[in-house]
Amino acid sequence: MPLLSNLLLPPPPPPSSSHEALFRLLRIRRRRSPFRHLQLPFFTRSHPQAPPHHHRHRLERLCIKDLHNARLFIPLLAAAKSLKALIVCRSSGNWDPLLESLQQGGGGTRSVTNIQTENVQMGDPGLVAIAAACPDLEILYLSRASDCTDDGVSAIANSCRKLRKLHIDAWCRVGSRTIGDDGVLSIATRCANLQEVVLMGIPASVGSFNVLASDCPVLERMAICNTDTVGDSELAFIAAKFTALRKLCIKNCPISDTGVKSVGEGCPSLVKMKVKRCRGVTQASVSQLKLQRCSVVVSIDAGSMIFEGEGTAMAEEEPGTAGGDGGGGAEGGGGERTQGRRNNRRRSTSTNVVCSVTQ
């Protein structure tokens, strides 16, 4: 005989499409070994839908690492109407068709503001799909983007006008196209809210720097790495034009003491400068910069010396980028930080998929 209170209660709502997708992955986890570490909090087998006091939980962050067959995640991505961050690292398979299917199906990716990829097969079709499906994108990391070109970056610039952080680590196969100066120009022209730019392996020029300085007035953090096109003249231009720049990282570029001196004479808002693998820079120029700008923390990799106040402290800093949320450069603490990265790397291999569900 059912209780009267149970008869008076309304029937439970049917499970939402996002819950169905989550439980579909739970069933996959039991059958497929790559999904045995899937973590989905707040959902259990005994509840076909979330409990009443958890009915507002939404999937907001999905991190996929070292997995195969990306198409298994299409139902989950399409149903996650509140997804904010998508992180994909070292996952095999072509991700262009997956992103294109989400765009064509009108999935729930319009709420995504953060996309990070590392060692993922994705080209211009994937970037075009991201641009069409994620107009509110604010953070974009493209690491080891071998199949992306200026056309894909231009599509991002045309649609994602709210972009705040852009990290591009470009490298190309022999004879193939890659991201170049035109892609940087398109971003600089259309993304006025840009606060952080990291360009690795991109042949940037004074022309693109000029547009960044004039059209991106709130740009505070910049890192330029692994390019032969940025020398003393380009660094002098950056020092003269980027008045809002607070953190600057130059790594593996043909600069010398002349470029460091020009930074000391410009960049009025600068608080930190990091120089890595630039053999033309000597300790004498760094010491002179510190005398000129006492408030600026200067880091060089010649013995990894950091000059602070009147003393000198030793630290092993990791080759980094401009500091910031989720993509900042190393801030001292060499030995402990290195050990922590190794421990984190070991732990990361035990979790292939992580889903964050918040209320």
Summary of the structure (lengths in Angstrom):
residues: 359
radius of gyration: 23.7
end to end distance: 35.9
largest distance: 88.9
contacts: 1172
relative contact order: 0.10
helix: 37%
strand: 21%
